[in-house]
Amino acid sequence: MAGLVYVLVVYPREAGPGEGRTVELAIEADMSARELAHELEAEGVVRDAWLFSLYLRLLGADRALRVDQRVTLADDLPPAEVARRVARGLGPRSINVTIPEGFTRFDVADRLEHFGLMQADVFVAATADPAILRQLEIPGETAEGYLFPDTYTLRDDLTPTEMMSRMVRSYRSRTRQLERRYADRLVELQEQLGFGMHQVLTLASVVEREAAVPDERPIIAGVFLNRLRSETFLPRQRLQADPTVSYGCRAEPARAPSCSGYRGRITRAMLQDPANRYNSYRHAGLPPTPICNPGLAAIEAVLAPAQHNYLYFVARGGRRHHFSATLERHNEAVDDYLRSNE
């Protein structure tokens, strides 16, 4: 098992044997994957023909090449990139990839790289490329929120734009019915808070990250909507959601001094830092972008929230929360939680 992990996960990312020398390679239609691997070793593009041939077999590419082609390679490329560049002849492989609810665009990128589909940093850059966002008609600064969580059958020759397009199409096709079902509610949110579907999606992303159990999503959505509308909740229109702070430190670590050295644990300094644009303790309203890619249930929770007067919630164990309408009762619930964990 360890050997298989090495060949599929570690080996594909290792640097090539050379220092960047360009290699032009002619691939003939009747060349086998094994023959190709030996040719690449002879040209100094791969270190070990046997290992590269095994990698190609595990990719499902161990069959005769179908077309004559010429490819441009470099002798410092990692095996994954070499395989990608010659994949036209070997034929693309299809891989089932599951993107869970609540994944960020960074998590999606890491998963795509894990399956050898593309480099994570390339995908992340594409999700913030203004030209791609315009092409896909995504409002805002990034594609966060629009990479719909689902199981996709993906070819390994897809470009980042094509990959994003698949996910955005899935988002739009899956949310269209919700928009029709809750058309009156969307009008109400527009009149009350200036919300369109992008704002609904943004708030749903916060709900997705806060709710640990499904039945609490509508309750938490109701809390956030109450905070945005309340005349008495102070500071006014502050979501005060920890996941927004965490996301800002991951998405824009250089912007906020408090994010230095962030490893997933929120500090008091982070909660107080206004330099973090996503800090919903210091900035009113919604975060600048969604903070994850929420599922349908979280989106529906914002469109059909539980009706209550809660403004506060705190963990109470078992991944659930205690909800309160007043600060006094909330503080009592916090004390109860702290005592139970002493």
N, C-alpha and C positions, 0 to 999 in steps of 0.2 A: 504493500500500500504506500509506504514512504517513497519507493521508487517511482510509482505512478504519479504521486503528488509532485515530485521533483520535475518529471518530464512535462507535466501539464501546467504547472504553476511557476516553478522557479526557473527552469531551463529556458522557456520562451522569452524571459526578460533579460537574460544574461547578454552582456555586450558581445559583439562579434570579435573575431580574432585580430582584425586589422586596425588601421588608424584612419579610415575614411576614404580609402582608395576606391574610385568608381570602377565597377565591373559591368560590362555589357555581356549579357548571356543569351544565346539562341537556344530556345526550347523547341524540340521537334515534337510533332503530334504523336509519334509512337514511343516517346521516351517514358519509361516507368518512373514512379516516384523514387525508387531505389537508385536508378541511374541518375536522376536529377540530383539526388543528395551527393553522390560521388562526384558529379560535375561541380557542384558548389564547393565541395571540399578541395578539389583540385584548383579551383580559382581563388581559394583562400577566403571564401565568404562564410563558411561554417567550419568549426573545428573538427567535428566528428560526423562523418557521413552516416554511420550506423545510428547514432543518437538522433540526428535530424530526420532520418528515414522513419525511425520509430515514432517520432513526434508527428510526422505527416500521417502515418497509419492511424494513430490515435485521433487525429482530426478527421478521419474518414477520407483521406486523400490518397490512399495507397492504391491507385489505379492508373491506367495509361492516360497520359495527357491527351486532350482532345483536339487541340489546335496548335499550329505553329505560331510562335510568338517570340518577340525579343523583349527582354526586361532589363531595366537599369537598376543595379544594386550597388551597395557599398559594403566594404569588408568589415565595417564596424557595426552593422545593423544587428539587432537582437533577432533570434530565430523566429519570433512571432511576426516581425515585420517582413523578414525574408519570405516566410510562408504566405503572408498576405499578398505580397507583390507577385508571386508566381501562382496565386490561387485561381486566376482566370483559366489557366490550363488545367489545374487540378479539379476545378469546379467548386463552387461555394458549398459550405456545409450549413445545415440549419440546426439551430440550438433553441431549446425551450428555456426561456429566462423568466423567472417570476420577480416582479417588482412589488414588494408589500406596501400596504397603506402606511403613510408616514415617512417613507424614504425621502430624503432630500435629493437634490440634483447631484450632490457630491456622493451620496450613497449609491445612486443609480450608476454614476460613472465608475465607481469602484466595482460594482457587480458586473458591468459590461467588460471591464478589463479582466476581471477574474475568469470570465468565460472566453477570453482571448478575442473579443469582438472589436475592441479598439482601446487606445490608451486613455486612461481616466482624465488626464489633464487636457487632452484634445477635446473630449466630450464636454467637460466643464466649460472650456473656453467657448464652445459652440453655443452652449445654453445662455451665454451672455453676449452673443454677437448681434449687434443691432440689425445687420442685414438679414440674418436668419430669422430673427424675431419678426421683422416686417414681412418676410416671405410667408411665415406661418401665421401671421396676423395675431401675434401674441402681444397684448398691451403690457407696458411696464418694462422693467430693467432686465429681467431674466425669464427663462422658461419655467422657473420654479412654480409648482402648483399645477402645471399643464402636462406633466409627464405621468399620465394616468397609471395608477397601480393596477397591474393585471399580469397575466401570463402571456408572453409573446413568443411566437416562433420567429426567430430572427436569423437572417443569413449573415455569414461573417464577412461579406463584402459590402455591407451597407455603410454609407457615409454617416457622420454625425447628424447631418441635416435630415437624411432619410430615416434614421433611427428616431429622431425627435418628432418627425412628421407622423410616424406610426403612432406614437404615444399621444400626440396632440389630437389626431383624428379619433383615437379611442376615447379621449376625454370628451370631445364634442359630441360624439355619437351616444355616449352613456349619459351625459347630462342633459341632452335635448329633452328627454321625457320629463325630467325634473323641472326644467324651465316651463314646460307647458302645464304641468300639474300645479305648480305654485306661481302661476303668472300673477295672480292677485297679490300674493305675498311679496313678489318682487317689486310691484308697483308701490306697495306700502313701505318697503325698505328704502326705495328710491326717494319717496316723499319725506320719510322720517330722518334718514341718515345719509342720503345721497348714494346709496349702494346700487351698483350694477352687479352682474355676475362675477366680475373680477374681484370686487370687494367681498362678495359672498365667499368666493374661493379662498381669499386671503384669511378671512375669519375662520373658515372651515379648517384651514391648515393649523391654526392655533388650537382649535378644538381637538383635532386629531392628535396633536402632541400632548395635550393635557389629559385627555380621557384614556384611562387604562382599561376600562370595562365598557362594553358597547352601550348598556342602558344609561350610562351617565352622559353620553354625548349630547342629547337634547337638553339636559339640565345645565351642563357647562356652557353650551351655546346660549341658553337663556341668561346665565349669569353675565356673560360678556356683553350681550345686547343690553341688559339692564344697566351695566356700567356705562356704556356709551350714551344711553338716554337719560340717566339719572341726574337730577339737580342737586342731590345730597351726597352722592359718592365722591369722595375727595382723595387725591386730586381728580378733577373732572375729566371724564372720557379717557382715563388710563386703564388699559386692559390689565396691567400688572401681572403679566404671565412670564414665568421663568423661561419657557422654551424660546421666547422671542430674543431674550438676552443671549442664550446659548447660540442661537442661529447667527446673530450678528457677529459673535466672536469666531464662528467658523467661516462665515462668508466674507467678512471684512476684518480680519485680525489686526491689520496694521492701522486701522482707523482709530481704534479705542485703546488707550494705554492699559486699561484694566484687563484687556484680553491677552496680554503678554503671558506666554506659558500656559494658556488655557488647555486643559486636558479633559474637559467634560464636567468639572465641578464648578458650580457658580459661587462666587465670593461676594461679600458685602460691597466691595469696591466696584465690582461689575454691575451690581444693581443700582449704584449711585452714579455711574459714568454716563453723562449725556453725549459723549463722543460716539457711543454706540447707537447708530441710527435706529436699530431694531429694539432698543431698550424701552419696553412699554411701561416701565416704572417712571421714566423721565420724559417720554414723548407721548402726547395725546393721540388718540385715534388708532388706526390700523398700522402695522409695520409697513415699510416701503414696498415689500413684495410678500407673497406667500412664504412661509417658512418650511414647508414640506409639500409633498404631493398627497393630498388627502383622498380617501376613498369616498364612494357615493354616500355612505351612511353619515359621514361627518358633514358633507355638503348639505344633505337633507336635514341634518340637525339644525343648521343655521336657517334654512328655509321653513322649518317646522319645529321651532324650539319649544321646550316645556314652558308652560306659563306659570310663573311664580314671582316672588319678590326677593329672591336671594341676590345678594351682592358679593358674597364671600364664600370661599371654600378652602378646606385644608385636608390633608391626608389623614385618614383614620385607620389605616391598616387594611390588609387584604386587597390592596390596589384600588380601594374605594376612597371617597371623600365625604366629609361632613360639610353641609351647606348651611349658611346663616344669612338672615336678612339684616342683622345689625352688627356693628363693629363690636359692641359689648359681647354679644353671644359668640361671635367669631373668636374673640380673644379667649373666651372660656374654652372653646373647642380646641384652640391651639394649646392652652395649658393642659387640657386633658390628654392631648396627643403626646406632649412632651413628658408628662408624668408616666404614661403607659410605656414609654421607651427608655425610662431611666434604668 
